[in-house]
Amino acid sequence: MLIRAPAGGGAAPAVIVSHGLGGSREGLSYLGRALAEGGYLAIHLQHIGSDDSLWRGANPAGLAAGALDVQAALNRLLDVKFTLSNLPARADASRLAIAGHSYGAWTVQHMLGERLPGGDRGLGLPDSRLKAGVALSPIPAIGLPPRLAYGGIAAPLLHVTGTEDHGFIEGIRAPARRAPFEGSTNPGALAVLRGAAHASFADESEAGGRYAEATYHARAAALSVTFLDAVLRGDAAAAAMLRGGAGALLGPGDEFVARGL
């Protein structure tokens, strides 16, 4: 676990941050920094079994195998449950959210109530302690109709993707990442950043290359903080900006749709 704390003392709204497949608690640092600067306690998790141990040691099959490990998927949810029950002292337990990229977005979606294949498995989801979420590169449900897959999500959820957000391990094409937003009815928003690829949101510096390239980080972070300000803090100006299309937070050709905020 890595914690980024806001300046000053006292309780602060907290956001659990979940990395993608092959990532680490060092990833999504741009988001953690922006959250801390915005007055949030950012709690970066490291999900053992679906973290960077999958590719270290030149194991080319590691990531593909990790994507198919059902127990590792369930362990991600248990990691979040454990963290929610063992929060840092500064966390305001009445204002909690979760954010994640790719496999981390899968984690976000299921913690907020997306149906697991085979049912709840005794996990008690959605977890009512979480009041909002941010899914970077959302993962569409497989084998379930939208009403069944997303019908359990009630908390507000921001979805951020890109026009080139293709997933090469799981075979997801960029347009399919719209499905969790378009197939659900809970309050939320969808941002599609023009030109952003799957790695554009990861910020995994040790992986290098496109996984560390920062073109879209500021936009993704600003959208996330503004959304959380609107939901967790009841910030009327932030909510109005989102309802008005979030223009100041977007780049040329980006798309934004808000619902129920």
Order of alpha helices (4+ residues) and beta strands (2+ residues): beta-beta-alpha-beta-alpha-alpha-beta-alpha-beta-alpha-beta-alpha-beta-alpha-alpha-beta
